Amino acid sequence: MESSSCTEDRIQHVLERCLCGLGIDTPDKQLWNAGLCINRWCLEELVKRHPENFLILLQKILKKTKEVLEECRYELVVPLTLLFSSTLLQAPHVAADLVLLQEAYLLFHSFLTWPEPCSSASKRLLNVLQQELRAPGISFQRLVQSEQGISPGIHHSKTMTVLLVGPVEDVPPEVQSVSDQLISSQHSCRDVSVLLILHAFQAALGSNQKLQTLRCALQSKRPGELEYLMETVNNLMENAASTADLSTARTTLIQSMERLGESITSPPEGCTETGNVETLVLPSPKCHTCSWENDNFDFLNSLLDSDMDSAADCFLEAEIDEEDKNDTSVDEEDEAEGNKDVDFLNNRVESDFSEDITHEDVQEGPPKLRKKPKKKSRSILGVERFSSFFKTPRSPGSCRRVQSMGNRVDFTKDAQRNGSQLKHPTFLSKHPDPLSPRKHVCVRRRPILSCYEGVVEEVPTLVRVVVFGGDKEAGRLARAYSDLQQKESKCPRLTKTCKLQFYLVPTRGRTTGSAGGGNTSTEGSTGSSRSAASVECNGGVLEDSTDIAHMLGLMDSWYERNVLSLLSLSSEVLCQPACKEVSSTENLLTDMVLYYCRHADQPVLLQLYQAELTLAGGERKREVFLHSLELGHSAGIRAVKAMGAASKRFGIDKEREAVPLDLRVGYNKVAVSGRSQWTQTEMVCTSINLYKACRKPEQLDTRIESLQLTMTEVLKSSKSKKGYNQHICVSEVKVDKVQVHGREDGTTFAVCLDQDEKKFIQSVTRCEVSLCSKSGSGSDWRSYKPSPGQVQPLHPSYCSLLCLPLTSFSASPP
């Protein structure tokens, strides 16, 4: 490149800006969020302009990683691993003669001895590097196949992305643009297949493969031929990824891809041979948008059923149409060729590929042929005969594809089971394998979540559930998750067929009109007020908070930088399209959502709470909340203000003008030491509010679960017009259990959960708040059955409490 030095300087500068200020809390931090949060997006757009930029960025990341290792900058390890893996995922070609990946393996191997989350992030990257060293581009292949639902072979994984949005009138414009863009940018199976084949050849051969010639040849192929070509390429790459020796795996793959390329490239007239490496952009995943009206996941069952029906065979309909137009296949020749294939497969034990077949495979009898279309042309049969050389026997040892896609399983287990050892002559032989399986140890995480019970690798479908909004939407997600736990404990269905991952994308807070009438829509900010109790009720506004997203940001600086800080940008900036030089129509927010879903996979466990409510008629209700419970005047104000312009007729009052409640309050006060003290008192108060303590780093102590109890007590009241409650005292205490009920019969109050006006409950006489336990778990710790290899828990509370797993880039240690 002529401007290589200038480009390198620009890439270096933007990379430094991506990592600037991570994990540092300064008073003026909010002022810089608007500029810092778009640096990663700018870096990707800059790198996509030329294929060589990916190699430049990988080298710059390694250089920065060496500095981090020398200076012991813990906060930059996880961002660097994420930047390296995302860049390697989209890199068109990394030449085999470059020592870039080998150097990266040795460098990130050094972080395995560092504390969490550095060691886990490095281990995940080392798994990726092991696969890429054997089969270049296999991460790209697996991701696209999984997101598009067209994974060939028997054992395959599938990923569904579900966007949960509220009613149409409540959806922000930037969220609507993301939904419209992802739904409209769906790709056909043919286009995805051509892209995958082109990417596989380019990743393995680089500029040695004339990509334009291959593209022209693939465009002329019939759907059935493309399907078998894609299956052949997939078998070649998966076999290479499961080969123990690195050099043998890559050399065999390159030679096989060269022979396959020669057999399918017959360029028609008009095609020009370029031989240049191109940047192939990741296609948008298949997405489903669901309007979320009820606090449950019942819609996922019908969505999964319909998706399975539509994904039976994406090539079948196109193949039938093509056959009807031009029937050129010969049935007699097909039958003869099929018999020849059977003879070849029966005699393959005597061929040069006999070392791939074990004694157990021979005892299974003649291998069965893959079910073929009713009619095939001669070209399909030729591809079949070529691909049969590289197919792995369908034996228990052929499940490496599924194992390699799991979170806790890597190829090391296969290598040890087959009696081989993972080696490389240049760098792996000097170091012990850091990825050997270790025994599970008992950690102080409280919940045993049902979605993580059982064998993860057996679940065929991963469902990404993306929720847009603030604490109100997070509370609805928590109630839906609790409902799922109860249903699955009685009759498991959803958790047996899929694994759920929940993603929270905070959006700008919705503001409702003041008592003066008329709805006003203003844009919130990251520094918005946390509750209605801190906002003036008369003539002011009531904002939906984003405390849960702030909590994730405190625990994960990369989430704060790339997800939470986007709240600092306006809707116009978020909806701005990407660079025109790259064939991508994604705007800033859409790119962030896809980046978040593809690269964040670590669950952060958030404790759920339950409220046992007794109504005036004697009815008892159990409700679940995640963030807040408002009782009394603050709950009533939130419900009335949700009416918008109609709230004017109700005459919303301030706390001093609210009707006081004569209540008995009992709460269990907790301390950092773990001790607790039960306190019971009688008071006259207007509001009692409970909030999850999650706004400050010191409140995120994982040893205790607590709520911030705020009581607005009336010390002196007067019936004058200036102020009914003359003296008000606001007290705060950290608790984990609360009981509230009236001192006299007939005293009722209102309760609002998670700032959700749909969870506004009136005529409540008694309210008991406590930690939410997992469905089916008892208080007797002896009834808990640990998983194989797991140590008996120290206390029942550490295995029975229910938490919502929100996905982040890194999870802090317990």
Secondary structure, 3 states (H helix, E strand, C coil): CCCHHHHHHHHHHHHHHHHCCCCCCCCCHHHHHHHHCCHHHHHHHHHCCCCHHHHHHHHHHHHHHHHHHHHCCHHHHHHHHHHHHHHHHHCCCCCCCCCHHHHHHHHHHHHHHCCCCHHHHHHHHHHHHHHHHHCCCHHHHHHHHHHHCCCCCCCCCEEEEEEEECCHHHCCHHHHHHHHHHHHCCCCHHHHHHHHHHHHHHHHHHHHCCHHHHHHHHHCCCHHHHHHHHHHHHHHHHHHHCCCCHHHHHHHHHHHHHHHHHHHCCCCCCCCCCCCCCCCCCCCCCEEEEECCCCCCHHHHHHHHHHHHHCCCCCHHHHHHHHHHCCCCCHHHHHHHHHHHHHHHHCHHHCCCHHHCCHHHHHCCCCCCCCCCCCCCHHHHHHHHHHCCCCCCCCHHHCHHHHHHCCCCCHHHHHHHCCCCCCCCCCCCCCCCCCCCCCCCCCCCCCCCHHHCCCHHHCCEEEEEEEECCHHHHHHHHHHHHHHHHHHHHCCCHHHHEEEEEEEECCCCCECCCCCCCCCCCCCCCCCCCCHHHCCCCCCCCECCCHHHHHHHHHCHHHHHHCHHHHHCCHHHHCCECCCCCCCCCEHHHHHHHHHHHHCCEEEEEECEEEEEEECCCCEEEEEECCEEEEEHHHHHHHHHCCHHHHHHHCCCCHHHCCCEEEEEEEEEECCCCCEEEEEEEEEEEEEEEEECCCCHHHCCCCCCCEEEEEEEEEEECCCCCCCEEEEEEEEEEEEEEEEEECCCCCCEEEEECCCHHHEEEEEEEEEEEECECCCCCCCHHHCCCCCCCCCCCCCHHHHECEEEEEECCCCCC
